[in-house]
Amino acid sequence: MNFIDISTCLAQTTYETYEMSPEEGAAAAVGIMALLAAMMVPLLILMAIYIISMWKIFNKAGEPGWAAIVPIYNIIVQLKVQGRPTWWIIWWLIPFVNYVGIFVMAIITGLDLAKRFGKGGGFAAGLILLTPIFLLILAFGSAQYQGAPTAIAPPAAPPADPPPGPPAEGA
């Protein structure tokens, strides 16, 4: 099996097109790879913030925190915390639907998450627009999980009279 690395391809193409030496092409490839690596650092930081925040949020909601690192299961737990049905995972798994609906889903999940922790619309807007910061605030702040809203239960019926006892002997 032959392996072609980016430095070889870049060195060959730039040598022919721009009359670079193979050494210059290899140096350019190293520079591009360093640039890509530098762009990965902020992405890894954001991923770490998301995982740590969701771990703490899941714990606050009474769910296992480790669910934040399991790829599909974390969406299922997040839907459960937000009070949404589990079948909504379909919106994340269908190709193209997840890209088109990502903005709508970000708004819905931001509103639901803020509501479940007793926060208002301003906090939901923060979750939508500045997700990493507001997830950290939600995770490490004083917000407590309110749970799914419950319908007002009708008043309990008064207790029934106890059944009559057995007849007395001799009566």
C-alpha angles and dihedrals in degrees: 000000000000121000121204116195126202094247091059093047093045093046092052097045096044091045092057098038104038100020094244122160117246089252091055090048091051090049090051090050091051090050092051091048091050090051091051090049091051090052090052094060096071090044091053090048091052091048091051091049091050094048094046092046095047091046090057093042091051090050091051089051092052095253126122111276094214087069087081091074099046107092106223099016091061090062091050092051091045090053089049092051090049093049095244124136117263093238088072086083085084089074090062096043103048110091116243091007089074091051095047095042097041092100093049091045091049090055094046095046092045091052093045095047092049091048093050090054094046096254127137137233095281091058090046089054088052091051090052098045103030101026101166094049096046093044088057090048090050093045099046100026129089095267114128126206109257096190126218114327112259125215116246106268118224115250114276116258114252114260114271119246111268114261115263114267124244115284115271117254118256094021 
